[in-house]
Amino acid sequence: MGFKKYLAQKTTVYLITFVFAVTLNWLLPRLMPGNPIEAMIESNLNLAPGEKEILIKFYEDLYGLNEPLWRQFVNFWVRLFHGDLGYSLLYKAPVSDLIRNALPYDIVLLLPAIALSWLVGNWLGAMAGKNRRYDRYMMPLFYFLASMPYFWFAMLLVYFIGVELGWLPYQGAYDPSLVPSLSWEFIKSFIEHWILPFLSLFVVMIGSWAIGMRNMIIYELEADYVRYLEALGASEKLMTKHAYRNAILPQVTGLALQLGLMVAGAIATEIVFNYPGVGVLLMNAALSQDYFLLQGAFLMVVISVLAANFIIDIVYAFIDPRVRSSYTEG
Amino acid sequence: MKKYLALAFVALLIGSLGGFASVSAEDFPRSETIYTANSAPPTSANPFQGGNIIGIDGLVFEPLFMLNFMTTELKPWLAEEGKWVDSTTFEVKLREGTKWQDGQPLTAEDVKFSFEYYERLGLKKIEGLKEIKVVDDRTVQFIFSGQPNIWVWRSNLYTTLIIPKHVFENLDPEKVKTMTFTGDEQKYLVGSGAYKLKEVVQQQKSILERNDDWWGVKYFPKPAAKYIIQLYISSNDQAANAFLKGDLDVATYYLDIESLKNQNPDIVSWLDRPPYFPPVVPVVLYFNTQREPMNMPAFRRAIAMAINPEQIVQQGPISDVPDQTPLGPIMQGWKDKIGAKDLIKEYGWEYGNLQKASEILDQLGIKDTDGDGIREYNGKPLELHFVTCAGCSDWIQTGEIIANQLKPLGIKVVIDKGDWTNFFMHKLNTGDFDLALHWAGTFKADPYSVYHSLMYYHNETDKGAANFGNYHNEQVNELLQKLSATPNEDEQIQYLKELTKIWLQDVPAVPIYTGTVFYEANTKYWKNWPNEKNPYGVPIFWPGFGTWGTALALLGVQPAQGPTSTSSPSGSPTTTTSGGGSTCGPAVLVGLALIPLVLYRRKR
């Protein structure tokens, strides 16, 4: 019974958060000063005399931006429930199509990078937390990796491995002369193009996971329950096992958040490698006040972050007995 | 457990690969393909508004006339000729044999339908157009109710794409506005042009394929390239790399041509001397003519004289030296006809003549009375505010040079920066500035539009689109009115002469430097790119400029080699290799991480 109540409670909280977050996402871009349509027309060089006014009216009608704000808000929710995310001001295409076409590239890039760096980082971090000698020379490396900006490491990879050595292609998601398909040629080209951007994310991420894990392990190994185990004469393996189970909890939360934010793309990496993803779309949308793309993309972020958190809440109930007992007893 | 995780990852990877649109792989032979690129991804092929694929206008759909923006001449395209048969009727005769890509004939009905369709969409409102009359299969008459503005009408001739009535009459204009014409909607993209849209790989590339059944081969040379592929390259650095490696044939990016040429001699631009890029139109320095002392023509003239464009071109942005008219190099034809050189000699000023400029200010009584090096006006030191946008580094640079040039004249220039829309354009539109740079008034396809946008003023709302300084002269309004009504070239030249004379005498704004557009082409696979000596096409490879002459350029290129020798040994030395090398990078990194672990285990 307790679990159902726990679920219901969580669902309500998440629903309220969802409505609130989506409303904010709708409102905030519109509070930015300036008028995206005028900016768009003004950047249009090839207009004849008198054409400007006609175009401004055309686009205001098209996007419904001449209606009062409350009306736009109602329209937004009505459309949302019809599954219509709107039509991008900047790219002149349905927002849902834009996101659908860009998202696979981000997922293929970010999911392995986040998950593998999490595994490797935690492993290295746990190792460092247990062994002082290893810790002494690995920690500076972790700090170096964690403080390294993504774009900087990515640019190093592009320059040295891509351009100077010419080992791997340095730009795009696949060869310019190909069209996506399920042929071996495309898959091979895709994987070749994938390695460098993947590495640029993977290597940098390892650092921060490892630091977090190392600190947690050290903290847990000092905890009373480990001292007690030690006094009982437990093996090192057993102590580590207990410490590890506790230390991994915050890391799981971190992983969930990272995975949730995945749909926002990796802006720096995408720019440096000219990789087609959501990040660059989002950046350009923000720069040109593309309300519709912004609210659509942030909607995806809200949904996926909430979903990730929701899943974590449930997973916690299984991996953390304290959480489990709190609802079964409560 | 770990095994399962690993398996799951592999499955996910393969699964997500399958998520891509599954289209069969295709080969685009390098020697038959032109690669171009844009800094925005191809997402929409909508021919009416905001399509972002180069060539939808001009190569797929065609206008009655093509504009060659580099010479501002019209080239009859679907139309054989077009002329004013009387003062209110413009008659267009179509060429013989025009047809759609689906085989249907392109007739006068389609022309009438197209112009009306643009109005139904709300994208055009042709003032005074009363009726479009189909005289016969190949003749259309546009009948106006009053005296039409012939220059505005001229722009409609090259901006209106002719669309097939038999396809679009079944399409609701309301829906068409937001269609992307890709995917399932691509079937409506039936043009008359030399190329068809083959495919849009969403947000990555678009592919145009030659229409081998084009009506135009009767009149124009057959297009050389079988495919035109537009890639999405967002940064200048990536574009430079692609040019160096020969992966890109032509594009519009801000690159350092000189250093590119050193690394790869195949790369060309418009000029074969600095600034290399095509100089197009002047960037002008506006005066707020409603503020003192800028309301005095003599004061404006003094400032114009103190400015030295040669220095700005040398030390400032990539540019060329302007003459004193707002008509750029693209209007050289017009300038020759109106005798701009003589007019400048007679009524113009002399750039960089500080001595003379000082004399003028002295005569106006604007003198430095307290000896601090700055002249006083009405008892206050003369301080002018130059507004610009914070991201416009070329304008900031120019503003600083101008400030330095005006300092010896005894005028202090303060540079105010802010964002484009809410600071800079806001200040320009509300008249809250003293000096400002802009090109909006000069980047036009005919001299009427330049003078109209820079000098027309009726009231605060009814004024030239780029008359930021609110320059007002009734004589100019009258001349513009007369110029807008006459198709007679001799009369046009007369009015343009007088407008130019007033510009030179009144100095509503000063041309500071001739701005360039960016342009680079690679002659490894394709030659005969348009340049200064052969300006047959327009070097602006942005979407939306197709009928301004980009289409002419893409139709005019020729293969650099015979079709047999596809691989050239003279390529750049660094080419992408795969295989052995590709695993090295990750292996080294994994190895580095493993070494300490191995050592650690051994010691225990």
Chai-1 contact restraints between the chains, C-beta under 6 A:
chainA,res_idxA,chainB,res_idxB,connection_type,confidence,min_distance_angstrom,max_distance_angstrom,comment,restraint_id
A,P33,B,N422,contact,1.0,0.0,6.0,A-B,restraint_1
A,G34,B,T421,contact,1.0,0.0,6.0,A-B,restraint_2
A,G34,B,N422,contact,1.0,0.0,6.0,A-B,restraint_3
A,A39,B,T421,contact,1.0,0.0,6.0,A-B,restraint_4
A,L45,B,F443,contact,1.0,0.0,6.0,A-B,restraint_5
A,A48,B,V152,contact,1.0,0.0,6.0,A-B,restraint_6
A,A48,B,S155,contact,1.0,0.0,6.0,A-B,restraint_7
A,P49,B,V152,contact,1.0,0.0,6.0,A-B,restraint_8
A,P49,B,S449,contact,1.0,0.0,6.0,A-B,restraint_9
A,P49,B,H452,contact,1.0,0.0,6.0,A-B,restraint_10
A,I54,B,K125,contact,1.0,0.0,6.0,A-B,restraint_11
A,F58,B,G122,contact,1.0,0.0,6.0,A-B,restraint_12
A,F58,B,L123,contact,1.0,0.0,6.0,A-B,restraint_13
A,L62,B,K177,contact,1.0,0.0,6.0,A-B,restraint_14
A,Y87,B,T178,contact,1.0,0.0,6.0,A-B,restraint_15
A,Y91,B,T43,contact,1.0,0.0,6.0,A-B,restraint_16
A,K92,B,S44,contact,1.0,0.0,6.0,A-B,restraint_17
A,K92,B,G50,contact,1.0,0.0,6.0,A-B,restraint_18
A,A93,B,T43,contact,1.0,0.0,6.0,A-B,restraint_19
A,A93,B,S44,contact,1.0,0.0,6.0,A-B,restraint_20
A,A93,B,T180,contact,1.0,0.0,6.0,A-B,restraint_21
A,N101,B,Q202,contact,1.0,0.0,6.0,A-B,restraint_22
A,N101,B,Q203,contact,1.0,0.0,6.0,A-B,restraint_23
A,A102,B,Q203,contact,1.0,0.0,6.0,A-B,restraint_24
A,P104,B,S16,contact,1.0,0.0,6.0,A-B,restraint_25
A,P104,B,G19,contact,1.0,0.0,6.0,A-B,restraint_26
A,I107,B,S16,contact,1.0,0.0,6.0,A-B,restraint_27
A,V108,B,S16,contact,1.0,0.0,6.0,A-B,restraint_28
A,Y134,B,P596,contact,1.0,0.0,6.0,A-B,restraint_29
A,Y134,B,Y600,contact,1.0,0.0,6.0,A-B,restraint_30
A,I161,B,G585,contact,1.0,0.0,6.0,A-B,restraint_31
A,G166,B,T574,contact,1.0,0.0,6.0,A-B,restraint_32
A,W167,B,G581,contact,1.0,0.0,6.0,A-B,restraint_33
A,L168,B,S582,contact,1.0,0.0,6.0,A-B,restraint_34
A,P169,B,T576,contact,1.0,0.0,6.0,A-B,restraint_35
A,Q171,B,Q238,contact,1.0,0.0,6.0,A-B,restraint_36
A,P176,B,L231,contact,1.0,0.0,6.0,A-B,restraint_37
A,P176,B,D247,contact,1.0,0.0,6.0,A-B,restraint_38
A,S177,B,F28,contact,1.0,0.0,6.0,A-B,restraint_39
A,V179,B,V23,contact,1.0,0.0,6.0,A-B,restraint_40
A,V179,B,E26,contact,1.0,0.0,6.0,A-B,restraint_41
A,V179,B,V201,contact,1.0,0.0,6.0,A-B,restraint_42
A,P180,B,F20,contact,1.0,0.0,6.0,A-B,restraint_43
A,P180,B,A21,contact,1.0,0.0,6.0,A-B,restraint_44
A,S181,B,S22,contact,1.0,0.0,6.0,A-B,restraint_45
A,S181,B,V23,contact,1.0,0.0,6.0,A-B,restraint_46
A,S181,B,S24,contact,1.0,0.0,6.0,A-B,restraint_47
A,S181,B,A25,contact,1.0,0.0,6.0,A-B,restraint_48
A,L182,B,S22,contact,1.0,0.0,6.0,A-B,restraint_49
A,S183,B,A25,contact,1.0,0.0,6.0,A-B,restraint_50
A,E185,B,A25,contact,1.0,0.0,6.0,A-B,restraint_51
A,F186,B,A25,contact,1.0,0.0,6.0,A-B,restraint_52
A,E192,B,S578,contact,1.0,0.0,6.0,A-B,restraint_53
A,N274,B,Q238,contact,1.0,0.0,6.0,A-B,restraint_54
A,P276,B,Q203,contact,1.0,0.0,6.0,A-B,restraint_55
A,P276,B,Q204,contact,1.0,0.0,6.0,A-B,restraint_56
